[in-house]
Amino acid sequence: MANHVSLTSGIAQLDADVVVLCEVDLRVWRSWFRDQAQLLGQRLGYHVLFAPARRLSPGWYGNALLSRTPPCRTEVLALPARRGVETRSAVLTSIPVAGASVTVVGTHLQNAGSDGRGHADALAQLGVVNDAMKSRPSPAVLTGDLNLLASDVEPAFEQAGLSAVPTGPTFPFPSPHQRIDWMGVRGLEVVSSGTVPVYGSDHLAISADLKPSDDLG
């Protein structure tokens, strides 16, 4: 995760109701044993969820979610992984936003790796996340670093009843040419969307202004 001061400033500029973060440390030596998500939440006034994915003694590494209103019905999924491969997770929760309860899912899937075997892992992990979302009500948002391109993500989203939010390439910063960070929505319409640089990250952040669909029942 980026320099804390710069990252705090970058998230503040987004002025978002909900923020999903990947590659977050909790009490790990390399980040000076900080609780990175709680530090951001305290500085910016967000409620915080942390979804551990991998043990990094004495702490953890995983994903985090920041929200202006308290989340509820939270579940952390341990995603399938081959032996010897970095373990991954997803966080599923419900967050009150503008009078509606919105299902929010954040995740970080397996990268392809030097041998390319991680591509199949990421596809399987996305399938597990999509299946978990089926039991959650609309409106719903899935977002994160999926480590997959449009040829894989768009059909998987369509099968799960999700629409991909339009953004440009997200990786690598500062000259991105691949779109591996995604947002998919169900029961929501996109008012505006795009990519945003956040100091210290090798990805562009994706941001979207969303509203409930007219046909949401």
Secondary structure, 3 states (H helix, E strand, C coil): CCCHHHHHHHHHHHCCCEEEEEEEEECCHHHCCCEHHHHHHHHHCCEEEEEEEEEECCEEEEEEEEECCCCEEEEEEECCCCCCCCCCEEEEEEEEECCEEEEEEEEECCCCCCCCCHHHHHHHHHHHHHHHHCCCCCCEEEEEECCCCHHHHHHHHHHCCCEECCCCCCECCCCCCECCEEEEEECEEEEEEEEEECCCCCCEEEEEEEEECCCCC
